[in-house]
């Protein structure tokens, strides 16, 4: 059976890697982003390369209008979505307390409210069909105290773990994907200084997605790509809080 996946933030980085790998598997796609031109370019490339159907939705998920547009598509019973990838995201270069609170509000909407709305629509639709998958792209930052971004991702990890357990009986698998530093446009867009990040800490988006999809098939609620980040996450989760805080402060 050919299935359909809806991917937010699909024009670059991890979202684009999801689109390419799923299209290679023969999955039809609904791609969501703010840039219509880039969306249409990606759609044309994937259609030509893999002969899959690719629909595009231009939406700003930091707005209620954008969230509603995508949630409505997830709710369409006649054109069901089998896999939701909540990937759209961004971050601020400054620390909470030094940034504009309006910018923090927008981040909260994009990183928490939008995934919540889309998960709600997907779960209600998938429950009626007895199957479905949701991948929420979080971060290993969820396991360390590093400001508002980490707090947003921690929320996403928590609700993903709960939903994976709670909705297992109706055939829905929910995963929090928690990569570390990944080669994408993410840090460039936020204007972050990354020259001090060691080369060994960088991951490739294709490898991140490959691990995520494999873990989804296994029903894993948390996917941490690469052995090195699995070790680092274990330290962050089980080491004394004071030790974790000191390690997090060194990364500033």
Secondary structure, DSSP 8 states (H G I E B T S, - for coil): ---EEEEESTTSHHHHHHHHHHHHTT-EEEEEES-HHHHHHHHHHHHHHH---EEEEE--TTSHHHHHHHHHHHT-STT--SEEEE------SS-TTTS-HHHHHHHHIIIIIHHHHHHHHHHHHHHHHT-EEEEEE--GGGGS--HHHHHHHHHHHHHHHHHHHHTGGGTEEEEEE---SBSSSHHHHHT---TTS-GGG-B-HHHHHHHHHHHHHTT-SEE--SHHHHHHHHHHHHS-HHHHHHHHHHT-
